[in-house]
């Protein structure tokens, strides 16, 4: 895993968070975390990106450091509505969500959460990310 961090968040905390929420068989990927002025967002490129030097899977994350809390993700179109209370929770949620998409690309017929539709399910990725945030809140992650 190669990590590029362009935010005020601690890089070691981010490395630990990625290591702990990464699904079991997701390996050899790059992750880029940047500041974003237009919302918190993420994207998983399964086959790399034309702007990226390698063909390794790439996860890009944009974090808005001026986010007002509690931050609520929208519900609908397959997504689950979630309330997040710190910038670290938002980062953890987006990282887990996008890494779950990389897992979905590798495991075509693996277990998905109830209500998931198809191989690349937003509901499944949100449920996985919500589970990671709950572990973080309970202190079960060292991140």
Backbone as JSON, one array per atom type, in Angstrom:
{
  "sequence": "XXXXXXXXXXXXXXXXXXXXXXXXXXXXXXXXXXXXXXXXXXXXXXXXXXXXXXXXXXXXXXXXXXXXXXXXXXXXXXXXXXXXXXXXXXXXXXXXXXXXXXXXXXXXXXXXXXXXXXXXXXXXXXXXXXXXXXXXXXXXXXX",
  "N": [[0.85, -1.18, 0.0], [0.61, 2.12, -0.93], [0.56, 5.33, 0.39], [-0.58, 8.59, 0.05], [-0.81, 11.6, 1.64], [-2.46, 14.58, 1.88], [-3.62, 16.16, 3.76], [-4.38, 17.7, 7.0], [-4.58, 15.58, 8.76], [-3.05, 13.04, 10.78], [-0.53, 11.11, 9.33], [0.4, 8.59, 10.15], [-1.76, 7.71, 11.7], [-3.66, 7.47, 9.68], [-2.47, 5.44, 8.1], [-2.6, 3.29, 9.92], [-5.39, 3.13, 10.22], [-6.2, 2.43, 7.6], [-4.94, -0.07, 7.36], [-6.34, -1.51, 9.31], [-9.05, -1.51, 8.53], [-9.08, -2.62, 6.08], [-10.3, -5.01, 3.81], [-9.91, -8.63, 3.84], [-8.6, -9.93, 1.5], [-7.65, -7.83, -0.07], [-5.09, -6.34, -1.64], [-2.04, -4.64, -2.58], [-2.55, -1.81, -3.49], [-3.02, 1.7, -4.12], [-3.45, 4.72, -2.28], [-4.86, 7.92, -2.04], [-5.23, 10.83, -0.23], [-6.85, 13.81, 0.0], [-7.46, 17.37, 0.47], [-10.72, 18.74, 0.13], [-12.88, 21.05, -1.29], [-15.49, 20.85, -1.93], [-17.25, 19.01, -0.43], [-17.24, 15.74, 1.19], [-15.82, 12.9, -0.15], [-15.25, 9.91, -2.12], [-13.51, 7.61, -4.3], [-13.08, 4.59, -6.02], [-10.78, 3.15, -8.1], [-10.66, 0.4, -9.9], [-8.9, -0.68, -11.81], [-6.71, 0.96, -11.82], [-5.83, 4.34, -12.8], [-5.92, 6.73, -15.45], [-4.46, 9.0, -14.89], [-2.68, 8.16, -13.07], [0.46, 6.68, -12.34], [0.89, 3.88, -12.24], [-0.69, 0.65, -12.84], [-1.97, -0.27, -10.67], [-4.7, -0.81, -8.38], [-6.49, 2.11, -7.36], [-7.4, 4.32, -4.78], [-9.09, 7.23, -4.18], [-9.59, 9.94, -2.0], [-11.46, 12.63, -0.85], [-11.5, 15.11, 1.57], [-13.37, 17.45, 3.37], [-12.27, 19.85, 5.36], [-13.71, 21.74, 6.68], [-16.12, 20.76, 7.47], [-19.35, 20.6, 8.91], [-20.64, 19.38, 11.97], [-23.16, 17.25, 13.46], [-22.3, 15.16, 10.7], [-24.18, 13.99, 8.11], [-24.66, 11.3, 5.97], [-26.26, 10.88, 2.81], [-29.34, 9.11, 2.3], [-30.55, 6.63, 0.18], [-30.84, 5.52, -3.26], [-29.49, 3.13, -2.95], [-27.62, 3.66, -0.99], [-26.85, 3.82, 2.55], [-28.12, 5.78, 5.21], [-26.02, 7.6, 7.35], [-24.78, 8.93, 10.41], [-22.05, 10.92, 11.23], [-19.46, 12.04, 13.44], [-16.9, 13.18, 13.75], [-13.98, 14.34, 11.96], [-12.19, 12.29, 11.64], [-13.83, 10.03, 11.82], [-15.28, 10.38, 9.48], [-13.23, 10.11, 7.56], [-12.42, 7.46, 8.07], [-14.8, 6.08, 7.47], [-15.13, 6.61, 4.7], [-12.75, 5.53, 3.66], [-13.02, 2.78, 4.37], [-15.38, 2.19, 2.95], [-14.63, 2.57, 0.21], [-12.5, 0.74, -0.01], [-13.92, -1.59, 0.33], [-15.25, -1.72, -2.1], [-13.08, -2.4, -3.75], [-12.65, -4.96, -2.77], [-15.07, -6.12, -3.56], [-14.68, -6.17, -6.3], [-12.75, -8.14, -6.54], [-13.93, -10.41, -5.37], [-16.38, -11.9, -6.72], [-18.74, -13.33, -6.17], [-19.05, -13.39, -3.43], [-20.08, -13.13, 0.08], [-22.65, -10.8, 0.66], [-24.24, -7.97, 2.16], [-27.64, -8.0, 3.41], [-30.05, -7.12, 1.04], [-28.37, -6.13, -0.85], [-27.56, -5.33, -4.2], [-26.37, -6.83, -6.95], [-22.89, -7.14, -8.08], [-21.25, -4.89, -7.44], [-22.12, -3.24, -4.87], [-23.55, -0.48, -3.32], [-24.91, -0.41, -0.93], [-23.86, -2.63, 0.43], [-21.18, -1.8, 0.67], [-21.5, 0.51, 2.24], [-22.58, -0.66, 4.57], [-20.42, -2.21, 5.43], [-18.55, -0.17, 5.93], [-19.88, 1.25, 7.93], [-19.85, -0.64, 9.96], [-17.09, -0.64, 10.49], [-16.77, 1.97, 11.5], [-18.32, 1.79, 13.82], [-16.79, -0.06, 15.29], [-14.54, 1.53, 15.67], [-15.61, 3.57, 17.29], [-16.2, 2.09, 19.57], [-13.68, 1.59, 20.46], [-12.27, -0.58, 19.52], [-10.51, -0.56, 17.43], [-7.12, 0.21, 16.79], [-6.59, 2.56, 15.64]],
  "CA": [[0.0, 0.0, 0.0], [1.26, 3.43, -0.93], [-0.38, 6.34, 0.88], [-0.22, 10.0, -0.08], [-1.72, 12.36, 2.48], [-2.35, 16.03, 1.68], [-4.52, 16.76, 4.74], [-3.76, 17.86, 8.32], [-4.68, 14.35, 9.56], [-1.78, 12.35, 11.01], [-0.3, 10.07, 8.34], [0.48, 7.29, 10.83], [-3.13, 7.33, 12.06], [-4.31, 7.04, 8.44], [-1.91, 4.12, 7.75], [-3.19, 2.31, 10.83], [-6.81, 3.0, 9.88], [-6.31, 1.66, 6.35], [-4.55, -1.45, 7.66], [-7.32, -2.2, 10.14], [-10.37, -1.65, 7.89], [-8.88, -3.26, 4.78], [-10.81, -6.39, 3.72], [-8.87, -9.65, 3.92], [-7.8, -10.22, 0.32], [-7.37, -6.63, -0.87], [-3.67, -6.04, -1.52], [-1.38, -3.9, -3.65], [-3.34, -0.68, -3.96], [-2.54, 3.01, -3.73], [-4.51, 5.55, -1.72], [-4.53, 9.34, -2.01], [-6.18, 11.56, 0.6], [-6.65, 15.23, -0.27], [-8.48, 18.32, 0.91], [-11.75, 18.97, -0.85], [-13.73, 22.18, -0.91], [-16.9, 20.56, -2.26], [-17.8, 17.82, 0.19], [-16.45, 14.55, 1.49], [-16.13, 11.95, -1.22], [-14.23, 8.92, -2.42], [-13.69, 6.88, -5.55], [-12.19, 3.44, -6.17], [-10.45, 2.79, -9.48], [-10.24, -1.0, -9.81], [-7.82, -0.98, -12.74], [-5.84, 2.12, -11.89], [-6.4, 5.54, -13.38], [-5.04, 7.23, -16.5], [-3.6, 10.03, -14.31], [-1.82, 7.48, -12.11], [1.6, 6.1, -13.06], [0.84, 2.42, -12.29], [-2.0, 0.05, -13.09], [-2.47, -0.77, -9.39], [-5.95, -0.17, -7.97], [-6.28, 3.41, -6.72], [-8.51, 4.88, -4.02], [-8.91, 8.66, -3.92], [-10.51, 10.42, -0.97], [-11.47, 14.07, -0.62], [-12.08, 15.47, 2.87], [-13.59, 18.87, 3.59], [-11.89, 20.11, 6.75], [-14.67, 22.69, 7.26], [-17.39, 20.05, 7.61], [-20.11, 20.86, 10.14], [-21.04, 18.12, 12.59], [-22.96, 15.92, 12.89], [-22.32, 15.03, 9.25], [-25.08, 12.89, 7.76], [-24.61, 10.88, 4.58], [-27.62, 10.79, 2.29], [-29.92, 7.79, 2.18], [-31.26, 6.44, -1.07], [-30.05, 5.0, -4.38], [-28.65, 2.03, -2.48], [-26.78, 4.07, 0.13], [-27.46, 3.86, 3.87], [-27.89, 7.05, 5.88], [-25.14, 7.43, 8.51], [-24.35, 10.17, 11.07], [-20.66, 10.87, 11.65], [-19.28, 13.14, 14.39], [-15.57, 13.78, 13.68], [-13.34, 14.2, 10.63], [-11.58, 10.96, 11.61], [-14.9, 9.09, 11.5], [-15.59, 10.54, 8.05], [-12.12, 9.51, 6.81], [-12.5, 6.02, 8.26], [-15.97, 5.61, 6.75], [-14.89, 6.65, 3.25], [-11.7, 4.56, 3.36], [-13.6, 1.43, 4.43], [-16.35, 2.07, 1.85], [-13.95, 2.41, -1.08], [-11.76, -0.53, 0.0], [-14.9, -2.66, 0.13], [-15.46, -1.81, -3.55], [-11.96, -3.18, -4.3], [-12.94, -6.35, -2.4], [-16.17, -6.57, -4.41], [-14.12, -6.44, -7.62], [-12.02, -9.41, -6.49], [-14.81, -11.51, -4.94], [-17.59, -11.64, -7.49], [-19.93, -13.98, -5.62], [-18.9, -13.52, -1.98], [-21.21, -12.72, 0.91], [-23.02, -9.38, 0.66], [-25.24, -7.64, 3.17], [-29.01, -8.17, 2.94], [-30.54, -6.01, 0.23], [-27.36, -5.73, -1.84], [-27.96, -5.63, -5.57], [-25.27, -6.96, -7.88], [-21.52, -7.31, -7.6], [-20.78, -3.65, -6.83], [-23.27, -2.74, -4.13], [-23.31, 0.65, -2.41], [-25.47, -0.8, 0.37], [-22.87, -3.51, 1.05], [-20.0, -0.99, 1.02], [-21.89, 1.35, 3.38], [-22.73, -1.5, 5.76], [-19.06, -2.55, 5.85], [-17.94, 1.05, 6.48], [-20.56, 1.54, 9.2], [-19.32, -1.59, 10.93], [-15.76, -0.16, 10.86], [-16.94, 3.16, 12.35], [-18.8, 1.33, 15.12], [-15.63, -0.62, 15.98], [-13.7, 2.67, 16.07], [-16.27, 4.23, 18.41], [-16.1, 1.23, 20.74], [-12.28, 1.48, 20.84], [-11.73, -1.87, 19.09], [-9.45, -0.32, 16.45], [-6.03, 0.98, 17.39], [-6.47, 3.82, 14.88]],
  "C": [[0.89, 1.23, 0.0], [0.21, 4.46, -0.57], [0.21, 7.72, 0.67], [-1.26, 10.8, 0.67], [-1.45, 13.84, 2.29], [-3.28, 16.78, 2.64], [-3.79, 16.95, 6.07], [-3.87, 16.61, 9.2], [-3.32, 13.68, 9.65], [-1.64, 11.17, 10.04], [-0.22, 8.69, 8.98], [-0.9, 6.81, 11.26], [-3.85, 6.79, 10.82], [-3.79, 5.66, 8.01], [-2.51, 3.02, 8.62], [-4.66, 2.06, 10.5], [-6.99, 2.16, 8.62], [-5.99, 0.2, 6.6], [-5.65, -2.2, 8.4], [-8.69, -2.36, 9.49], [-10.27, -2.34, 6.53], [-9.46, -4.67, 4.78], [-9.66, -7.38, 3.5], [-8.01, -9.8, 2.66], [-7.63, -9.02, -0.61], [-5.91, -6.24, -0.61], [-3.22, -5.2, -2.7], [-2.28, -2.83, -4.26], [-2.68, 0.6, -3.48], [-3.73, 3.81, -3.21], [-4.02, 6.98, -1.63], [-5.63, 10.07, -1.26], [-5.87, 13.04, 0.47], [-7.73, 16.07, 0.38], [-9.46, 18.54, -0.23], [-12.61, 20.13, -0.39], [-15.2, 21.9, -1.18], [-17.32, 19.19, -1.74], [-16.8, 16.71, 0.45], [-16.83, 13.48, 0.48], [-14.98, 10.98, -1.41], [-14.54, 8.23, -3.73], [-12.65, 5.77, -5.59], [-12.02, 3.15, -7.65], [-9.89, 1.38, -9.44], [-9.03, -1.32, -10.66], [-6.83, 0.17, -12.85], [-6.56, 3.27, -12.57], [-5.43, 6.09, -14.42], [-4.1, 8.32, -15.98], [-2.56, 9.44, -13.36], [-0.74, 6.72, -12.88], [1.52, 4.57, -13.19], [-0.58, 1.94, -12.57], [-2.59, -0.54, -11.81], [-3.8, -0.1, -9.07], [-5.66, 1.1, -7.16], [-7.56, 3.83, -6.01], [-8.19, 6.34, -3.77], [-9.99, 9.11, -2.95], [-10.34, 11.92, -0.84], [-12.18, 14.38, 0.68], [-12.21, 16.98, 2.97], [-13.34, 19.15, 5.06], [-12.83, 21.1, 7.44], [-16.05, 22.07, 7.42], [-18.05, 20.39, 8.94], [-20.65, 19.53, 10.65], [-22.33, 18.29, 13.36], [-23.13, 15.94, 11.37], [-23.16, 13.81, 8.91], [-24.94, 12.57, 6.28], [-26.05, 10.72, 4.09], [-28.05, 9.34, 2.14], [-30.69, 7.73, 0.88], [-30.31, 6.0, -2.16], [-29.09, 3.91, -3.93], [-27.77, 2.39, -1.3], [-27.57, 4.02, 1.43], [-27.19, 5.24, 4.47], [-27.1, 6.83, 7.16], [-24.82, 8.81, 9.07], [-22.94, 9.99, 11.6], [-20.34, 12.14, 12.43], [-17.89, 13.76, 14.42], [-15.0, 13.58, 12.28], [-12.67, 12.84, 10.51], [-12.62, 9.89, 11.29], [-15.25, 9.16, 10.02], [-14.5, 9.87, 7.21], [-12.19, 7.99, 6.89], [-13.66, 5.42, 7.46], [-15.7, 5.55, 5.24], [-13.81, 5.64, 2.85], [-12.27, 3.15, 3.33], [-14.57, 1.19, 3.28], [-15.64, 1.78, 0.53], [-13.11, 1.13, -1.13], [-12.7, -1.72, -0.16], [-15.23, -2.82, -1.35], [-14.31, -2.58, -4.21], [-12.15, -4.67, -3.98], [-14.04, -6.91, -3.3], [-15.67, -6.9, -5.82], [-13.4, -7.78, -7.65], [-12.93, -10.6, -6.21], [-16.17, -11.29, -5.57], [-18.85, -12.2, -6.84], [-19.8, -14.21, -4.12], [-20.12, -13.03, -1.24], [-21.41, -11.22, 0.82], [-24.1, -9.18, 1.71], [-26.63, -7.8, 2.55], [-29.45, -6.92, 2.18], [-29.56, -5.54, -0.82], [-27.82, -6.17, -3.22], [-26.71, -5.66, -6.45], [-23.91, -7.05, -7.22], [-21.03, -6.06, -6.87], [-21.96, -2.95, -6.16], [-22.87, -1.61, -3.19], [-23.82, 0.33, -1.01], [-24.46, -1.68, 1.12], [-21.64, -2.72, 1.5], [-20.31, -0.08, 2.21], [-22.01, 0.54, 4.66], [-21.35, -1.89, 6.31], [-18.39, -1.35, 6.52], [-18.57, 1.41, 7.82], [-20.08, 0.61, 10.3], [-17.92, -1.15, 11.4], [-15.86, 1.05, 11.79], [-17.42, 2.75, 13.74], [-17.67, 0.71, 15.94], [-14.72, 0.5, 16.49], [-14.31, 3.37, 17.28], [-16.18, 3.41, 19.69], [-14.65, 1.08, 21.22], [-11.64, 0.16, 20.45], [-10.66, -1.74, 18.02], [-8.36, 0.49, 17.13], [-5.81, 2.3, 16.66], [-6.99, 4.98, 15.7]]
}
